[in-house]
Amino acid sequence: MTLTGDFQIAELGDFVAGAVAAGSLPVELGRHESPRLAEIIAHVNKWSINWLADRVIMTAAALVSKSRHR
């Protein structure tokens, strides 16, 4: 699938609120769900999965950096 035109990535609640405020009918195009961070870390610690631990740290660092630049 190819997206054209304007699009955004948003939390569902923010998307719905914005669409309703603009007088539009919100339509969810996609969703990504994952286990809670605590579950991921427990799995990493139990099996010592280094590549996954690396991804968790990189994702957390990116989220912190993103929140500081808002």
Secondary structure, 3 states (H helix, E strand, C coil): CCCCCCCCCCCHHHHHHHHHHCCCCCCCCCCCCCCCHHHHHHHHHHHCCHHHHHHHHHHHHHHHHHHHCC
